[in-house]
Amino acid sequence: MNPATEMREALVDAVDSAKGQVAFASAMSTSERPVSQQIVSYWLKRGFLPAELVVRAELITGVSRFRLRPDVFCIPKDLEAIQAA
């Protein structure tokens, strides 16, 4: 599976764990950055979540930041063995 497909599936999992787009939008919203259902729909169509919201999504949904945005939150190849231990 390619990284784009993996990111899309991770985002779908995050939205599903929040019980839908409206609930995910509500959970992701802050006073500084409101999030609407339409924005969530756009993210799903685009296939990834903005990097600045990944940690928030991870804490709210339990979907790993490494799945949501492996292009941003990657583990260097030389440290993968340490993480696996």
Residue pairs with C-beta under 8 A, 6 or more apart in sequence:
1 9
3 70
3 71
4 47
4 48
6 67
6 70
7 47
7 48
7 49
7 67
7 68
7 69
7 70
7 71
8 44
8 47
8 48
9 67
10 63
10 64
10 67
10 68
11 43
11 44
11 47
11 48
11 49
11 63
11 68
12 44
13 61
13 63
13 67
14 24
14 49
14 57
14 60
14 61
14 63
14 68
15 21
15 24
15 40
15 44
17 61
17 62
17 63
18 24
18 27
18 60
18 61
21 37
21 40
21 41
21 44
22 37
24 40
24 61
25 35
25 36
25 37
25 39
25 40
26 35
27 60
27 61
28 35
28 40
28 53
28 56
28 57
28 60
29 35
33 53
35 53
43 49
43 50
48 68
48 69
49 57
49 68
49 69
51 69
51 72
54 65
54 68
54 69
54 72
54 73
55 65
57 63
57 65
57 68
58 64
58 65
58 68
65 72
65 73
66 73
66 74
66 75
75 83
